[in-house]
Amino acid sequence: MVENNLRHRIFTLLLGLAVLVTAGCGFHLRGTTQVPKELQTLQLSSGDPYGPLARAVRQQLRLNDVKIIEHGDASIPILKLVGSSENKETVSVFQDGKSAERLLVLNVDAQILMPDGSIYPLRAKVDRSFFDNPLEALAKDAENELVQQEMREQAARQLMRQLLTVHSAELQKVKEKQKAVAIQKQ
């Protein structure tokens, strides 16, 4: 009984130590980004607000604890999905000349419109290879749709990471304004 109690205490101690180590080293769940404070509330604007890309971006915003406002005022930054394009290129062919492998490329253009009128362009590019088996048409279509959805999710994650560049540009702008004010005071 004493030995079992000792094992339980050692296990609890090791588990607590593991939690402290991972919490203390800055560990974050995969796929989450530390969104800057000024961008933690956004208005999402898209030509197709219920399309698969807008849904993927909305999901990433929620995963990163960003509050999405449907109709905000002029003090709320806007994430505008400007457009996207999907291209398919043949990478390899079978002996009979039919496509064996395709390269799928997704380009997403977006902008952050800040309340002061600043515009920050964002661009995400994702590419994947896709094996095109003509003998399995139904499976090929299902796999193609799955790959495209994964590409949209990856593009949305890239856009979330690019929000950090907007934050650094905003900080740089504030520093430049402070510098200009300091020069004028002299």
C-alpha positions as a printed Julia matrix, in Angstrom:
186×3 Matrix{Float64}:
   0.0    0.0     0.0
   2.82   2.38    0.9
   4.62   1.49   -2.34
   1.45   2.14   -4.39
   0.96   5.51   -2.66
   4.59   6.42   -3.39
   4.16   5.52   -7.08
   1.03   7.67   -7.27
   2.89  10.66   -5.76
   5.85  10.24   -8.12
   3.5    9.95  -11.11
   1.62  13.09  -10.01
   4.9   14.95   -9.52
   6.2   13.96  -12.98
   2.91  14.86  -14.63
   2.91  18.27  -12.92
   6.51  18.82  -13.97
   5.66  17.97  -17.6
   2.78  20.46  -17.56
   5.01  23.2   -16.13
   7.76  22.57  -18.68
   5.42  22.72  -21.69
   3.58  25.76  -20.34
   6.81  27.58  -19.52
   8.49  27.07  -22.89
   5.83  28.9   -24.9
   4.19  25.77  -26.26
   1.07  26.46  -28.35
  -1.27  24.11  -30.12
  -0.46  23.55  -33.77
  -2.4   25.83  -36.05
  -2.89  28.67  -33.6
  -1.29  32.08  -33.94
  -0.88  34.82  -31.38
  -3.15  37.34  -33.09
  -2.23  40.94  -32.2
  -4.6   42.79  -29.89
  -5.7   45.32  -32.52
  -6.79  42.46  -34.79
  -8.62  40.32  -32.21
 -11.91  41.75  -33.45
 -12.38  41.74  -37.21
 -15.07  42.18  -39.78
 -14.84  39.51  -42.5
 -15.76  40.63  -46.01
 -16.0   38.26  -48.95
 -17.7   38.12  -52.32
 -18.95  34.65  -51.34
 -19.43  34.76  -47.54
 -20.71  31.17  -47.38
 -18.21  29.67  -49.81
 -15.62  27.09  -48.79
 -12.73  29.58  -48.59
 -14.66  32.06  -46.43
 -15.74  29.2   -44.15
 -12.12  28.03  -43.8
 -10.95  31.56  -42.96
 -13.82  32.02  -40.5
 -12.9   28.72  -38.83
  -9.24  29.77  -38.5
 -10.27  33.12  -37.04
 -12.36  31.34  -34.42
  -9.57  28.86  -33.64
  -7.29  31.83  -33.01
  -9.83  33.5   -30.69
 -10.64  36.33  -33.1
 -14.1   37.8   -32.64
 -15.88  38.1   -36.0
 -18.27  41.02  -36.38
 -20.8   40.84  -39.22
 -21.49  44.56  -39.58
 -19.08  46.72  -37.66
 -18.37  50.39  -37.48
 -15.39  52.28  -38.85
 -13.24  51.5   -35.79
 -13.03  47.76  -36.54
 -10.42  46.4   -38.98
 -11.76  44.5   -41.99
 -10.3   41.29  -43.4
 -11.37  41.38  -47.02
 -11.02  38.26  -49.16
 -10.31  39.88  -52.52
 -10.16  36.74  -54.63
  -8.79  33.3   -55.16
  -7.71  31.22  -58.12
  -7.2   27.51  -58.55
  -4.91  26.16  -61.27
  -4.18  22.61  -62.38
  -1.03  21.67  -64.23
  -0.04  18.26  -65.52
   3.19  17.14  -63.91
   3.53  13.63  -65.34
   1.74  11.48  -67.9
   1.09   7.78  -68.46
   2.53   5.99  -71.51
  -0.74   6.54  -73.37
  -0.47  10.32  -72.88
  -3.13  10.68  -70.18
  -2.4   12.78  -67.13
  -0.9   10.73  -64.27
  -0.12  13.47  -61.77
  -1.38  17.01  -61.45
  -0.13  19.99  -59.5
  -2.97  21.9   -57.86
  -2.19  25.53  -57.01
  -4.41  27.76  -54.88
  -3.71  31.51  -54.72
  -5.64  33.64  -52.24
  -5.5   37.44  -52.18
  -6.78  39.32  -49.15
  -6.42  42.72  -47.5
  -6.56  44.11  -44.02
  -8.27  47.48  -44.03
  -7.35  49.35  -40.85
  -9.59  52.02  -39.31
  -7.05  54.75  -40.16
  -7.32  53.87  -43.86
  -4.15  51.77  -44.11
  -4.38  48.78  -46.42
  -2.17  45.74  -45.94
  -2.22  43.17  -48.74
  -2.04  39.5   -47.78
  -1.3   36.64  -50.16
  -1.34  32.91  -49.6
  -0.16  30.3   -52.07
  -0.61  26.58  -51.54
   0.32  23.81  -53.95
  -0.19  20.07  -53.79
   0.39  17.17  -56.11
  -2.53  14.91  -56.95
  -2.36  11.48  -58.59
  -4.92  11.31  -61.36
  -5.99   7.69  -61.81
  -8.45   7.52  -64.75
  -9.63   4.04  -63.7
 -11.09   5.29  -60.41
 -13.13   8.33  -61.39
 -15.36   8.5   -58.29
 -12.48   8.04  -55.86
 -10.46  10.6   -57.81
 -13.23  13.21  -57.48
 -13.63  12.58  -53.75
  -9.87  12.77  -53.19
  -9.65  15.93  -55.29
 -12.33  17.63  -53.17
 -10.56  16.56  -49.97
  -7.22  17.9   -51.22
  -8.82  21.21  -52.24
 -10.42  21.58  -48.79
  -7.06  20.92  -47.12
  -5.49  23.53  -49.4
  -8.12  26.12  -48.41
  -7.48  25.38  -44.73
  -3.73  25.72  -45.23
  -4.21  29.03  -47.08
  -6.39  30.27  -44.21
  -3.62  29.35  -41.72
  -1.11  31.27  -43.86
  -3.37  34.33  -43.77
  -3.56  34.08  -39.96
   0.23  34.03  -39.71
   0.42  37.07  -41.98
  -1.65  39.05  -39.5
   1.59  39.31  -37.5
   3.15  41.3   -40.35
   0.26  43.75  -40.16
   0.96  44.17  -36.45
   4.66  44.84  -37.02
   3.85  47.37  -39.77
   1.41  49.12  -37.42
   4.08  49.25  -34.7
   6.56  50.69  -37.2
   4.03  53.34  -38.2
   3.5   54.32  -34.54
   7.27  54.6   -34.02
   7.6   56.81  -37.09
   4.82  59.09  -35.85
   6.48  59.35  -32.44
   9.78  60.15  -34.12
   8.15  62.86  -36.26
   6.52  64.41  -33.18
   9.85  64.36  -31.33
  11.57  66.1   -34.27
   8.85  68.77  -34.43
   9.24  69.5   -30.72
  12.95  70.21  -31.18
